[in-house]
Structure formats: C-alpha cells, structure tokens
Amino acid sequence: MPDYIVTMESAWLIRDVKSLDDATGIAISEAGKRLNPATKFVEVEAGYLTCPYCEETLASAIVVADTALVGLILEMKVFRGESKEHAGRIAKSVIGKALRDIPLRVLDVEEQ
C-alpha cells in the first residue's frame, strides 16, 4: 500500500484583529497550538487564492469590523492508505479531532 500526501484547507475565524498580517499569524499560531502535541506532524501555512481576472496569487484572508476569516492550508502524510479517498478520510479524521468545530475540505491527495 502506498503513502499519500493529503492537502486540506480550513477556515479560521479571528476576533479583535487590525490587519491581515496579524490575522494570518494568529490563525497559524492557534492552529499549531491545537494540533500539538498529538498531531505535530501536520504542516500549517497561510492559504492563498488565485484572482480570476489577473491570475495573481492573493492572501486567503479578509478583515471586516476587526474580525478576520483566514484560510489555512494543512498538509499531512498518510502512510499505507488503501486509496486516495481512504487517505483523505484518514487525514480529515485525524486533523478534525484536533481542530473541532473548524471546517475542513480535502484539496488534493498525491501518491508518494
């Protein structure tokens, strides 16, 4: 059975924040705290979007009324998965247990 790299996205809500940089830093820090120590093997980074008009990469965060919604990218290696779908379900289960009440979506599953 092969190993897989599963990439997921999550939406993180931050209150009382003034800038996008602060919101992104806080979201990454909070996600890291909730993932450690049980799932410290999950990599967390800021999310990104591609502009449909100019095709530039944009930060996946917005601040309105001192409240931010930040998109995060989570990456995890799944060992000996039966299929891509199975690896995605395993990753979503493991990360979902650590990040309760945080929406998650599988973006990509790559076989190693």
C-alpha positions in Angstrom: 0.0 0.0 0.0 1.4 3.4 -0.9 1.9 6.6 1.1 -0.1 9.8 0.4 0.4 13.5 0.9 -3.0 15.0 1.8 -3.6 18.7 1.4 -6.6 20.3 3.1 -7.9 23.8 3.6 -9.6 25.2 6.7 -11.4 28.4 7.6 -10.3 30.1 10.8 -12.2 33.0 12.5 -10.2 35.6 14.4 -11.8 38.3 16.5 -10.3 41.7 17.6 -7.6 41.9 14.9 -6.5 45.0 13.0 -4.5 43.8 10.0 -4.3 40.8 7.6 -0.8 40.0 8.7 -1.8 39.9 12.3 -4.8 37.7 11.5 -2.7 35.3 9.5 -0.1 35.0 12.2 -2.7 34.4 14.9 -4.6 31.8 12.8 -1.4 29.8 12.1 -0.3 30.1 15.8 -3.7 28.9 17.1 -3.9 26.0 14.6 -0.4 25.0 15.6 -1.3 25.0 19.3 -4.4 22.9 18.8 -2.5 20.4 16.6 0.4 19.9 19.0 1.5 17.6 20.5 -0.9 14.9 19.3 -0.7 15.8 15.6 2.6 17.8 15.4 3.3 16.1 12.0 0.7 18.3 10.3 2.2 21.3 8.4 0.2 24.6 8.6 0.6 27.6 6.3 -1.4 30.5 5.1 -3.9 29.9 2.4 -4.0 31.6 -1.0 -6.4 32.3 -3.8 -5.9 33.0 -7.5 -7.6 36.1 -8.9 -9.9 35.0 -11.7 -9.1 38.2 -13.7 -5.4 38.8 -13.4 -4.3 35.3 -12.2 -2.2 36.8 -9.3 -1.9 35.0 -6.0 -3.8 36.7 -3.2 -3.9 36.1 0.6 -6.8 34.0 1.6 -7.9 36.3 4.4 -10.3 39.2 4.9 -10.7 41.6 7.8 -14.1 43.3 8.4 -15.1 45.1 11.6 -12.0 43.9 13.4 -13.0 40.2 12.6 -11.0 38.1 10.2 -11.6 35.0 8.2 -8.3 33.3 7.4 -7.9 30.3 5.0 -5.2 27.9 6.1 -3.6 25.1 4.2 -2.9 21.9 6.2 -0.7 19.1 4.9 -0.3 15.6 6.3 1.4 12.4 5.2 -0.7 9.3 5.4 1.2 6.0 5.5 -0.1 2.9 3.7 -3.5 4.1 2.6 -5.7 1.8 0.6 -6.7 4.6 -1.9 -6.7 8.3 -2.4 -10.2 8.6 -0.9 -9.1 6.4 2.1 -6.1 8.7 2.7 -8.3 11.8 2.5 -10.7 10.3 5.0 -7.9 9.4 7.4 -6.4 12.9 7.2 -9.7 14.6 7.7 -10.5 12.4 10.7 -7.1 12.9 12.4 -7.0 16.7 11.8 -10.7 17.0 12.6 -10.3 15.5 16.0 -7.6 18.1 16.9 -9.5 21.0 15.3 -13.0 20.5 16.5 -15.6 22.9 15.0 -13.2 24.1 12.3 -14.4 23.5 8.7 -12.1 21.3 6.7 -12.0 20.3 3.0 -9.7 18.0 1.2 -8.0 19.8 -1.7 -5.5 17.3 -3.1 -4.2 13.8 -2.4 -0.9 12.8 -4.0 0.6 9.3 -4.0 4.2 9.1 -2.9 
